[in-house]
Amino acid sequence: MTDELTPEQAALAAELALGVLEGEERAEALRLSLANPAFAAQVVEWQQRLDPLSEAFEEVPAPNLWAAIDARLDDNPNTAEVGKLRLWQGAAALSGAIAASLAAIMLFGPITLREDAALPAAASPAPVVIAQLAGGDGTLLAASIGPESQYLDIRAVTLPETDLTPELWVIPGDGVPRSLGLIARSGTTQVTLPENLRPLVVDGAILAVSLESPQGAPHAAPSATPIATGKISAI
């Protein structure tokens, strides 16, 4: 059924099911639901898929990540990049279960359910490892991690206008950002993860994007506060 929809329509159906559309975008989606049976069916399928998520998770306080970073920096007062790392403090905004679901929608498109099929009660699908990176002024990116963390796909949904280039970082438990390389300003970029960094790109780590000069990339440390951050989650 999804073959009858364009990628934009498929994403719109998912966003309508999540309730994130407003104004003219929501009106357009509702009109499409009335005019296009395939679109309406896709909205229903996403609602059935997403409804259990709101019941499966409880809100928990975010870990005190930046206090740990402060402690590490205080223990190493001569670290060359301390000044740059301090710029990152307070910038991380961790995504919850619904945000992670939206990241999956933006990357993978809708999930097709057979009309005559029922989900097995004891099914244990492999977890999907994703992250939504959000920041001020509507900055938004979505990422998924490939099998065994060999690669990462990241889609730039909304980025600020600038002459600089987005650079992707992973921030593991030690609080030190490691560059994963430059990414495109639009569309999806597939990033091949260096073997030594793959163990860091795991559930609970943070992905971040900063704006950098393309010269000298990948850089040793970010030069400015990140424009978007998000927690890696396995769902």
SEDO-266158 format. One record per atom (N, C-alpha, C): residue in one letter; x negated, y negated, z. Coordinates in pm, whole numbers, padded with zeros to 5 digits, always signed. Example, Ala and Ser with C-alpha at 12.3 -4.5 7.8 and 13.67 -1.06 7.14 Angstrom:
<seses>
a-01319+00569+00780;a-01230+00450+00780;a-01320+00330+00780;s-01285+00225+00708;s-01367+00106+00714;s-01290-00003+00787;
</seses>
This chain:
<seses>
m-00082+00121+00000;m+00000+00000+00000;m-00085-00126+00000;t-00202-00117+00065;t-00287-00235+00070;t-00345-00268-00067;d-00343-00167-00161;d-00393-00195-00294;d-00308-00298-00365;e-00184-00317-00319;e-00094-00414-00382;e-00122-00555-00334;l-00205-00572-00232;l-00233-00703-00174;l-00373-00749-00211;t-00389-00880-00228;t-00523-00936-00243;t-00592-00935-00108;p-00726-00944-00104;p-00794-00950+00026;p-00744-01066+00113;e-00713-01180+00050;e-00663-01294+00127;e-00527-01263+00188;q-00439-01196+00111;q-00308-01161+00165;q-00319-01058+00276;a-00411-00963+00262;a-00430-00861+00365;a-00477-00926+00495;a-00571-01021+00485;a-00617-01090+00605;a-00506-01175+00666;l-00424-01237+00580;l-00313-01320+00628;l-00212-01236+00705;a-00187-01114+00658;a-00094-01025+00727;a-00145-00992+00867;a-00274-00965+00878;a-00332-00935+01009;a-00323-01055+01103;e-00352-01174+01051;e-00347-01295+01133;e-00204-01325+01178;l-00105-01298+01092;l+00034-01318+01132;l+00072-01221+01243;a+00025-01097+01233;a+00054-00999+01337;a-00009-01039+01470;l-00125-01100+01465;l-00193-01145+01587;l-00131-01270+01647;g-00056-01345+01567;g+00005-01468+01616;g-00091-01585+01621;v-00194-01585+01534;v-00292-01693+01537;v-00265-01801+01433;l-00164-01781+01350;l-00133-01880+01246;l-00045-01990+01302;e-00062-02111+01248;e+00019-02225+01288;e+00058-02306+01164;g+00159-02386+01180;g+00196-02484+01078;g+00223-02422+00943;e+00165-02482+00839;e+00192-02442+00703;e+00142-02300+00674;e+00030-02261+00738;e-00020-02125+00716;e+00080-02021+00766;r+00140-02047+00883;r+00240-01953+00935;r+00364-01952+00846;a+00405-02070+00800;a+00522-02078+00712;a+00497-02001+00583;e+00376-02015+00528;e+00342-01942+00406;e+00347-01792+00428;a+00295-01747+00542;a+00294-01604+00572;a+00436-01550+00590;l+00522-01627+00655;l+00660-01583+00674;l+00735-01576+00541;r+00709-01674+00454;r+00771-01671+00321;r+00725-01547+00244;l+00596-01516+00257;l+00542-01400+00187;l+00601-01270+00242;s+00630-01267+00372;s+00692-01149+00432;s+00830-01122+00371;l+00901-01229+00341;l+01034-01215+00282;l+01028-01176+00136;a+00925-01223+00065;a+00918-01205-00079;a+00839-01082-00121;n+00752-01031-00034;n+00660-00924-00073;n+00672-00808+00026;p+00740-00698-00011;p+00757-00585+00081;p+00624-00526+00127;a+00526-00522+00040;a+00395-00466+00079;a+00331-00551+00189;f+00344-00683+00177;f+00290-00773+00279;f+00365-00752+00411;a+00496-00746+00406;a+00576-00727+00528;a+00541-00595+00596;a+00521-00489+00517;a+00485-00360+00575;a+00347-00365+00641;q+00256-00442+00580;q+00122-00452+00639;q+00125-00525+00772;v+00212-00627+00783;v+00227-00697+00911;v+00275-00601+01018;v+00374-00520+00985;v+00428-00423+01082;v+00321-00324+01123;e+00242-00274+01027;e+00137-00178+01059;e+00035-00238+01155;w-00001-00366+01133;w-00097-00431+01223;w-00036-00452+01362;q+00091-00485+01368;q+00155-00502+01498;q+00153-00370+01576;q+00179-00260+01508;q+00176-00130+01574;q+00036-00095+01620;r-00062-00137+01542;r-00201-00107+01577;r-00250-00193+01694;l-00207-00318+01700;l-00262-00413+01797;l-00186-00416+01930;d-00058-00379+01929;d+00020-00390+02052;d-00044-00317+02170;p-00099-00196+02152;p-00159-00128+02270;p-00280-00200+02327;l-00347-00284+02248;l-00467-00350+02297;l-00439-00444+02413;s-00323-00508+02410;s-00292-00603+02515;s-00266-00534+02649;e-00240-00401+02644;e-00213-00327+02766;e-00336-00251+02815;a-00437-00236+02728;a-00550-00148+02761;a-00664-00218+02831;f-00661-00352+02838;f-00773-00425+02895;f-00726-00521+03003;e-00809-00537+03104;e-00786-00636+03207;e-00890-00745+03195;e-00848-00867+03225;e-00942-00978+03219;e-01044-00965+03332;v-01171-00980+03298;v-01277-00971+03397;v-01365-01094+03385;p-01427-01137+03497;p-01514-01253+03490;p-01636-01224+03407;a-01684-01326+03334;a-01803-01309+03251;a-01925-01290+03340;p-02021-01205+03298;p-02142-01188+03378;p-02222-01317+03383;n-02297-01332+03492;n-02373-01455+03513;n-02501-01450+03432;l-02484-01450+03298;l-02597-01432+03208;l-02700-01541+03223;w-02653-01666+03224;w-02749-01777+03219;w-02824-01794+03350;a-02767-01748+03461;a-02843-01749+03587;a-02962-01654+03576;a-02939-01540+03510;a-03049-01445+03491;a-03157-01504+03401;i-03114-01578+03299;i-03211-01642+03210;i-03292-01745+03288;d-03223-01825+03370;d-03292-01926+03452;d-03398-01860+03540;a-03359-01748+03603;a-03452-01682+03692;a-03574-01634+03617;r-03551-01582+03497;r-03664-01535+03418;r-03756-01649+03378;l-03698-01761+03339;l-03779-01875+03299;l-03855-01932+03418;d-03791-01935+03535;d-03857-01987+03654;d-03976-01900+03694;d-03965-01770+03663;d-04075-01680+03695;d-04191-01693+03597;n-04164-01761+03483;n-04267-01778+03381;n-04275-01924+03341;p-04326-02011+03430;p-04323-02155+03405;p-04408-02199+03288;n-04497-02115+03239;n-04584-02155+03130;n-04537-02103+02996;t-04420-02044+02992;t-04370-01991+02866;t-04357-02103+02764;a-04409-02081+02643;a-04415-02188+02544;a-04278-02233+02497;e-04183-02140+02498;e-04054-02173+02442;e-03949-02206+02546;v-03991-02234+02672;v-03894-02259+02779;v-03801-02373+02741;g-03855-02481+02689;g-03770-02596+02656;g-03663-02562+02556;k-03701-02484+02454;k-03603-02446+02353;k-03498-02353+02410;l-03543-02257+02494;l-03447-02162+02549;l-03347-02230+02641;r-03390-02335+02712;r-03299-02407+02802;r-03181-02467+02725;l-03203-02501+02598;l-03096-02560+02519;l-02979-02465+02501;w-03010-02335+02516;w-02905-02236+02493;w-02817-02215+02614;q-02857-02265+02729;q-02781-02239+02851;q-02641-02300+02841;g-02545-02226+02884;g-02406-02275+02887;g-02336-02267+02755;a-02404-02217+02649;a-02342-02219+02516;a-02265-02091+02487;a-02291-01983+02561;a-02229-01855+02528;a-02083-01852+02572;a-01993-01815+02481;a-01852-01797+02514;a-01816-01654+02476;l-01795-01569+02577;l-01776-01428+02550;l-01636-01402+02495;s-01627-01313+02397;s-01499-01282+02334;s-01430-01169+02408;g-01298-01173+02413;g-01220-01068+02478;g-01175-00965+02376;a-01086-00877+02421;a-01044-00767+02335;a-00970-00815+02212;i-00882-00915+02224;i-00809-00964+02108;i-00901-01033+02011;a-00999-01109+02062;a-01096-01173+01974;a-01175-01068+01897;a-01210-00960+01964;a-01282-00853+01896;a-01195-00790+01788;s-01067-00778+01815;s-00977-00723+01714;s-00971-00812+01592;l-00966-00944+01613;l-00964-01036+01501;l-01092-01025+01420;a-01205-01004+01485;a-01330-00985+01412;a-01322-00862+01323;a-01262-00756+01375;a-01247-00635+01295;a-01158-00661+01174;i-01052-00738+01193;i-00962-00769+01083;i-01035-00843+00973;m-01112-00946+01013;m-01179-01029+00914;m-01283-00950+00836;l-01345-00849+00899;l-01451-00774+00833;l-01398-00654+00756;f-01309-00578+00818;f-01272-00450+00761;f-01144-00455+00680;g-01064-00562+00694;g-00935-00565+00631;g-00838-00478+00708;p-00714-00469+00663;p-00612-00395+00736;p-00637-00245+00734;i-00584-00179+00834;i-00594-00034+00845;i-00466+00028+00791;t-00480+00119+00695;t-00363+00177+00630;t-00315+00299+00708;l-00187+00302+00741;l-00126+00416+00809;l-00033+00486+00712;r-00043+00618+00701;r+00052+00691+00618;r+00191+00675+00673;e+00286+00659+00583;e+00423+00633+00626;e+00480+00751+00703;d+00434+00875+00673;d+00492+00994+00738;d+00399+01050+00845;a+00297+00973+00885;a+00198+01026+00978;a+00216+00966+01115;a+00186+01045+01217;a+00185+00996+01354;a+00044+01006+01407;l+00003+00910+01487;l-00131+00911+01544;l-00143+01025+01644;p-00247+01108+01635;p-00262+01220+01729;p-00285+01169+01870;a-00219+01233+01965;a-00225+01186+02103;a-00365+01199+02161;a-00440+01301+02119;a-00571+01325+02178;a-00686+01278+02089;a-00656+01195+01990;a-00759+01151+01897;a-00865+01069+01971;s-00992+01093+01935;s-01103+01020+01996;s-01193+00965+01886;p-01149+00859+01816;p-01228+00807+01705;p-01357+00745+01756;a-01457+00745+01669;a-01583+00680+01704;a-01558+00532+01725;p-01623+00471+01824;p-01600+00329+01850;p-01648+00241+01736;v-01577+00133+01714;v-01617+00032+01617;v-01691-00077+01694;v-01813-00108+01652;v-01895-00205+01723;v-01891-00336+01647;i-01833-00439+01710;i-01808-00565+01642;i-01834-00682+01737;a-01832-00801+01681;a-01843-00923+01761;a-01778-01038+01685;q-01711-01124+01759;q-01663-01250+01703;q-01746-01362+01763;l-01803-01446+01677;l-01886-01557+01719;l-01808-01686+01699;a-01783-01759+01806;a-01704-01880+01799;a-01780-01995+01862;g-01750-02116+01816;g-01812-02236+01870;g-01720-02355+01856;g-01773-02472+01882;g-01693-02593+01872;g-01658-02628+01728;d-01559-02715+01714;d-01516-02764+01582;d-01471-02651+01490;g-01421-02544+01548;g-01366-02437+01466;g-01467-02343+01404;t-01594-02352+01442;t-01695-02261+01389;t-01658-02116+01423;l-01663-02029+01323;l-01620-01891+01344;l-01693-01798+01249;l-01746-01688+01305;l-01808-01582+01227;l-01764-01449+01287;a-01773-01343+01207;a-01738-01209+01255;a-01845-01112+01210;a-01879-01019+01299;a-01988-00925+01269;a-01947-00782+01303;s-02003-00687+01229;s-01988-00545+01262;s-02124-00480+01253;i-02146-00381+01339;i-02274-00312+01345;i-02258-00176+01278;g-02349-00143+01187;g-02342-00017+01115;g-02386+00101+01201;p-02372+00222+01148;p-02411+00343+01223;p-02556+00337+01268;e-02578+00375+01394;e-02711+00379+01454;e-02781+00243+01449;s-02702+00138+01438;s-02754+00000+01439;s-02860-00023+01332;q-02844+00040+01217;q-02941+00022+01109;q-02919-00109+01035;y-02795-00155+01033;y-02766-00281+00965;y-02650-00350+01034;l-02631-00475+01000;l-02524-00556+01058;l-02463-00638+00946;d-02331-00636+00936;d-02258-00721+00840;d-02200-00839+00916;i-02226-00960+00870;i-02170-01078+00934;i-02104-01167+00829;r-01982-01206+00858;r-01905-01289+00766;r-01891-01429+00824;a-01931-01528+00746;a-01915-01668+00786;a-01775-01713+00745;v-01690-01733+00845;v-01552-01777+00818;v-01546-01928+00808;t-01600-01997+00909;t-01603-02143+00911;t-01734-02189+00972;l-01810-02271+00898;l-01935-02327+00947;l-01936-02478+00922;p-02004-02556+01006;p-02010-02700+00984;p-02092-02735+00860;e-02062-02849+00800;e-02137-02897+00686;e-02274-02947+00732;t-02379-02896+00669;t-02515-02934+00708;t-02611-02888+00600;d-02730-02951+00598;d-02834-02908+00505;d-02918-02795+00563;l-02899-02762+00689;l-02974-02656+00753;l-02914-02520+00721;t-02986-02414+00757;t-02945-02278+00723;t-02911-02201+00850;p-02800-02125+00851;p-02767-02046+00971;p-02870-01935+00994;e-02910-01918+01119;e-02999-01809+01156;e-02932-01729+01268;l-02935-01598+01253;l-02868-01508+01347;l-02967-01459+01453;w-02920-01455+01577;w-03003-01413+01690;w-02929-01308+01773;v-03004-01221+01837;v-02949-01133+01939;v-03012-01171+02072;i-02928-01177+02177;i-02975-01209+02312;i-02943-01089+02400;p-03042-01004+02429;p-03019-00887+02513;p-03019-00924+02661;g-03031-00824+02745;g-03021-00847+02888;g-03131-00932+02947;d-03247-00941+02880;d-03355-01023+02936;d-03337-01171+02906;g-03235-01206+02827;g-03205-01347+02803;g-03290-01416+02698;v-03378-01343+02629;v-03465-01405+02529;v-03408-01381+02389;p-03376-01487+02314;p-03323-01469+02178;p-03428-01410+02083;r-03387-01314+02003;r-03471-01259+01896;r-03400-01283+01764;s-03476-01333+01667;s-03416-01364+01537;s-03387-01237+01459;l-03269-01232+01397;l-03232-01127+01304;l-03237-01175+01160;g-03279-01302+01143;g-03296-01355+01008;g-03190-01456+00969;l-03209-01515+00852;l-03116-01614+00799;l-02995-01543+00738;i-02881-01611+00742;i-02758-01556+00683;i-02697-01660+00589;a-02607-01614+00504;a-02542-01703+00407;a-02441-01794+00477;r-02418-01910+00417;r-02322-02006+00473;r-02178-01967+00443;s-02157-01874+00351;s-02022-01829+00319;s-02028-01683+00279;g-01912-01617+00285;g-01908-01477+00249;g-01974-01389+00355;t-02006-01267+00315;t-02062-01168+00407;t-02208-01141+00374;t-02291-01141+00477;t-02433-01108+00464;t-02459-00975+00534;q-02527-00884+00465;q-02570-00761+00531;q-02715-00778+00576;v-02735-00766+00706;v-02866-00785+00767;v-02923-00648+00803;t-03038-00614+00746;t-03107-00491+00785;t-03181-00518+00915;l-03146-00443+01018;l-03203-00467+01150;l-03342-00405+01161;p-03442-00483+01201;p-03575-00426+01223;p-03567-00313+01326;e-03646-00210+01303;e-03638-00093+01389;e-03664-00126+01536;n-03755-00222+01561;n-03787-00255+01700;n-03677-00334+01769;l-03583-00392+01691;l-03475-00469+01751;l-03345-00390+01762;r-03336-00276+01696;r-03210-00200+01697;r-03164-00162+01838;p-03256-00125+01930;p-03210-00092+02065;p-03150-00212+02140;l-03173-00334+02090;l-03121-00454+02157;l-02981-00491+02109;v-02944-00443+01989;v-02815-00480+01930;v-02712-00376+01974;v-02666-00390+02097;v-02579-00289+02158;v-02462-00356+02228;d-02366-00274+02269;d-02249-00321+02343;d-02293-00404+02464;g-02242-00525+02476;g-02274-00612+02588;g-02377-00718+02557;a-02459-00698+02454;a-02554-00801+02414;a-02479-00915+02345;i-02545-01027+02327;i-02482-01145+02268;i-02545-01175+02132;l-02462-01202+02034;l-02507-01254+01906;l-02485-01405+01906;a-02574-01476+01842;a-02563-01622+01834;a-02612-01669+01699;v-02564-01784+01657;v-02608-01845+01532;v-02651-01988+01561;s-02769-02024+01513;s-02815-02163+01522;s-02842-02213+01381;l-02856-02344+01367;l-02886-02405+01238;l-03034-02440+01236;e-03105-02386+01137;e-03250-02400+01132;e-03297-02438+00992;s-03420-02486+00984;s-03485-02505+00856;s-03521-02368+00800;p-03501-02346+00670;p-03534-02214+00614;p-03684-02185+00614;q-03766-02289+00620;q-03909-02267+00621;q-03953-02199+00751;g-04035-02097+00736;g-04089-02028+00852;g-03999-01923+00912;a-03883-01897+00852;a-03792-01797+00907;a-03845-01656+00878;p-03817-01561+00966;p-03745-01575+01094;p-03831-01646+01198;h-03767-01733+01277;h-03839-01814+01373;h-03859-01740+01505;a-03959-01786+01580;a-03988-01723+01709;a-03884-01759+01814;a-03822-01876+01801;a-03722-01920+01898;a-03633-02022+01830;p-03510-02036+01875;p-03419-02137+01816;p-03467-02278+01849;s-03438-02371+01759;s-03480-02509+01779;s-03369-02595+01839;a-03249-02540+01849;a-03135-02620+01898;a-03032-02527+01961;t-02935-02589+02025;t-02824-02515+02085;t-02749-02438+01977;p-02705-02316+02003;p-02631-02239+01901;p-02498-02304+01869;i-02456-02287+01744;i-02325-02339+01703;i-02215-02237+01728;a-02251-02110+01751;a-02152-02007+01778;a-02218-01890+01850;t-02146-01829+01944;t-02193-01714+02018;t-02079-01615+02037;g-02114-01490+02059;g-02012-01390+02085;g-02073-01262+02137;k-01999-01191+02220;k-02046-01067+02281;k-02018-00948+02191;i-02115-00860+02177;i-02096-00736+02102;i-02006-00642+02184;s-01903-00590+02121;s-01807-00503+02190;s-01784-00377+02109;a-01770-00266+02177;a-01731-00139+02114;a-01584-00116+02146;i-01501-00104+02042;i-01358-00085+02063;i-01312+00043+01995;
</seses>
